[in-house]
Amino acid sequence: FFTPNRIGEMPARCLDLEEGNRVRGLSLGIISSISQTLVIGLWGIPALILFIQILQNHKISLLFPILIILIILLTYCLLPSIINFFSKKKNTPSWFQYIQPIGELNGEELFKIMIIASLRYFVFCFQYYLFLKFFGIDLNIKNAFILIATNYLFLTFTPSIAYSEGITRASIAIVVFSTVTKNTIAIGITGITIWIINFIIPMIVGSLLPFIKEKSSKQTLYHE
């Protein structure tokens, strides 16, 4: 909650794993985050282009964005091979052990991870659309997806601290959605509501689980 861009989230997820699985769990957490960021970029970059061309009436060259997408996709597909290549080198840095298990993944597994990340992304986009409608912002599906995907792209690559992310989300949403509506209050409330539902509530529940588990274990030992 207090680390920049939630970098503490991945190691925290591994605390409840057994000692021998923590490094592998951290590696899989890294590939999960990479996949989710990649999906946001794959949909967000084309959405940003449409945002500039359709909603801002500006022309933009497609060559550079397409090149970026192809490089990102190629790097993702070759990531296990790249890691395996460097793992065979002598004098690899000590931190390399935390990403080495990614080299065990194959193309089929990477594809499945990408599909799951895409489904999660579309669930979040649809959720955002429903809250926009709920707070009185009426957009057609096409413009809504362009704006939501652009909003998530800006949000993902904007440095922030989790406890102030609600303000950041509201600010970015206002910048993006104010191009089609002047209802800035509803835009800001939508961004903050999404943040509370998808991050704050799960964070509170997740923070309480270790204490509940510890209390349950003590009660079990007591009864025994």
N, C-alpha and C positions, 0 to 999 in steps of 0.2 A: 504493500500500500504506500510505502514511503520511498520506493526506489524509482529512478527515472525509467519511464516507458515499461514499467513492470518487469525489469530484468531479474528481480528476485523471485518472480513467480515460478520459473522452471525448477530451480533448486529446491524451493519450498515444496513442490509437488512430490519430490523424491524422498522427503524426510520419513514418510511412513512406509517406504519400501524396505525390504531386507537389505542388509549391508552389501551383499554381493550384487544386488540389482540396481543400486543407486546410480552408478556411472552409466549403465545402459539406459536406465530410465531418463537420465538427464539428456543423453544423446537423442532418444526418441522424442523427448520434449522439444529439443532444438529443431529436429526435422519437421515436427508438427507445426511449430511457429513459422518456420521457413515456408512450408506449404501454404499456410493461411495467408501469410504476407504476399506470396506469389499469386494466389488466387485474387486477392484484393487488387494487386497490380494489373493482372491480366484483364480484369473487367473494368478497373478504374481508369486505366490509361485510355482505352477507346471511349469510355464515358466522358472523360475530360475533353477529348478531341471533339466529340459531339456537343458537349457543353459550350465550347468555344465557338464552334461553327454554327450551331443551330440557335442557341440561346443568346450568344453574344455577337453573332453575325460577323465573325472574323474568320479569315482563311488561315489554315495551318498546314504545313507539309506533313504527310503521313510517313515519310521515309524513316525519320529518326525514331518515332515511337514504335513503329513495326520492328525496326532493328533492335531496340531495347527489349521488346517482348521476346523476340527470337533468341537473343543472347541469354535472357533469364531462363527461358524454357530449356535451352541446351545445357546450361550450367546445372539446373536442377536434375535433369536426366543423367548427367555424367557425374553428379556429386559423389556417389559411392565409389566410382572408379578413381576420381581425383583423390579421395581420402585414402583409398587403398594404395595408390601410387606413392603418396607422401609417407604413408606408414612404413613403407619398405626402406625409406631413407634413414641413414644414420643421424644421430643427434637431433631427432625430432623434439620439439619443445614439450615440456611436461604436461601442458594443458591439452595436448593433442589426444590424450587418453579419453577425454570427455566426449570427443566427437568420433573416435575410431569405430564404435559400434554401428555408425551410420553406413560404413562400408559393407556391412553384412546384408543390407537391403538390396533387393533386386528390382528390376523395372516394373514388374507386376505389382509389387508392394508399394512402390512410389506412386503408381497410377491409382491404386485404391486409396492411398492417403490423400491424393489430390481430389478424388471424387468426394470423399467425406468432407474435406475442407470446402469444396464447392457447395455441397448441400448445406453446410453450416452457414456459409456466406449468404446463400439465397434465403434461408430462414431468417437471418438477421435483416436482410433487405426488405422482405415481406413484412416482418415485424415493424420496421421503421415506417413503411407505407401505411400500415394499419393505424399507427399512432398519429401520423400526419392527418389521416382522415378523421380520427377521433377528435383531434384538437381543431378541426375546422379548416384544414388546408386541403382543398380539392384539386388533385392533379391527375392527368391521364397517366396510364401505365408507362408509356414511353418516356415522358418527361420526368416522371417520378423516379424511374430506374436510373436515368442519366444523372439526376441530381443526387440521389442516394449513393450511387457508386462513386461519384466525384467527391462527395462528402467523406465517405469512408477512406478514399485514397488520401485526401488531405490529412485526415485525422491520424491515419496509420503512420505517416511520415513526418508528423509534427511532434517534436520533443515535448514531453509533459511528465508531470508527477501524478500518480494515480489519484491522490486525494484532491488535486485541483483539476482533474480531467473533466469533471462535470461542466466547469466554466469553459474549458477549452472546447469541449463538444458543442456547447451552446453557441460559442462565438463562431466556430467554423460553419456550423449549420446556418447561422444567420447570414454569413457572407455568401454561402452557396445558394440558399433557398430564397433570399431576398431579391434575387433576379427575376422571380416569377410571382412573388407575393410580398406584401408589405406587413403581413401579420407576424412581426418579429417575436412577439411574446409567445405565440403558439409554436413557432420554430424553436425557440430556446427551450421551452418546456418539453418539447418532443425529444430534443437531444439529451436533456438531463434525465428524463424518464427512462429512456433506453439505457442510459448509464447506470441508473439505480437498479433496474430489473436485471440487467445482464452482468453487472459487476459488483455493486454494493451488497445486494442481498446474498448472492452466492459467496462473497467474501466473508460476510458475517457468519453464515452457516458453516462454511469451511473452517473458520477460525474456532468455532465452538466444538467441532467434531473431535479434535484431539482430547479435549477435556472430558467430553462425554465418554469417549473410548477408555480413557484412563480411569474414570470413575466406575465404569462398567467392569473393568478388569479387577479393580480393588474389591468391588462387591462380590465378584466371582470367587476371588481368593478368600474372602471373609467367610462365605458360605461353605467353601471346601474345608 
